[in-house]
Amino acid sequence: MTDDASRAAAVEFGLDTFGDVTADETGATLTDAQTIRDVVEQAVVADETGLAFFGVGEHHRREFAVSSPEIVLAAAAARTSQIHLGTAVTVLSSDDPVRLYERFATLQAVSSGRAEIILGRGSFTESFPLFGYDLHDYEVLFEEKLDLFHQLRAEQPVTWSGRTRAALTDADVFPKTETPIPTWIGVGGSPESVVRTARYGFGLLLAIIGGSPARFRPYVDLFHRATASFGHGALPVGVHSPGHIADTDEEAWEQLYPAMEYNRNAIGRERGWPPYSRAQFAHDVSPEGAIYAGSPERVAQKIADAVRTLDLDRFDLKFSNGTLSHARMLRSIELYGTVVVPRVRELLSGE
């Protein structure tokens, strides 16, 4: 097998969802409960198409139905057989590392070793006051809790102290896992975060939601240099980016734009963003943009370019976008797994 063919075969392809509260084909908003049931069904279809990973994000606001990803993932584990199941991301800063590790060790058991964790600080901050944390401690919360979580992964008694939670003395955590849980850190583009990820020996998952992947090549190079300097072996690099697939470019864009406009404007009003526009959308779905939307061929070409540019080990498509309907997301998942991924592998292998 040639180097290109070996590389093409090794790349993993996954899906991410934030459990966006969706609308049905008539435009009526679904309940949170129905949205969650639909997320489980989406995981089942992803498994049936042979994809490697299904990630569910954690949020605590009205636009997103999932606040407890591990429960949703456990439900998906009962109905799937091959696909790995993880978060996209877990907001470690406002969680307790001990309880978090116990929950994922349990998910690792019920899924027969298919659990993964993507840790992050979160781009939304609602969970901090909700669980009694001060945003002034934003940095120290993540640093201390990441350090404790890293120690817990050894599954040996831990002695630890810090200022963000009670100290531990020779504390053991259960259940024990049969195989280690793969762990990543989601990074938005901070060099300090990249180096920290390398220091702990976790995988690097770049959230690219704006601009060209080429802008992130320096972060990948930094990660590899830092990984080597800390004495780790090769660690994986992945990308998370939004997108949507339909039979034609025009169909995908017409389905996606209203849903994305609704979502961007709802959040943008809080953050002072200008209203989302067709012109911005056209740039975002262009080869230079961060949205992977269009026909299977267009999306495959764009993903292949990103994989080559960043030398990726995994690409995760964030397939849920605002009020985009469950039926359209299922079709997007089907096309991604059965048409786009095989085509990307062809492109990467030079066929």
Secondary structure, DSSP 4 states (H G I P E B T S, - for coil): --HHHHHHHH-EEEEEE--B--B-TTSPBPPHHHHHHHHHHHHHHHHHTT-SEEEE----STTB--S-HHHHHHHHHHH-SS-EEEES-EEGGGS-HHHHHHHHHHHHHHTTS-B-EEEE--S--THHHHTT--GGGHHHHHHHHHHHHHHHTT-S-EEE--SSS--EEEE--SSPPSSPPPEEEEESS-HHHHHHHHHHTPEEEEE--SS-GGGGHHHHHHHHHHHHHTT-----EEEEEEEEE-SSHHHHHHHHHHHHHHHHHHHHHHHTPPPP-HHHHHHHTSTTSS-EEESHHHHHHHHHHHHHHHT-SEEEEE---TT--HHHHHHHHHHIIIIIHHHHHHHHHT-
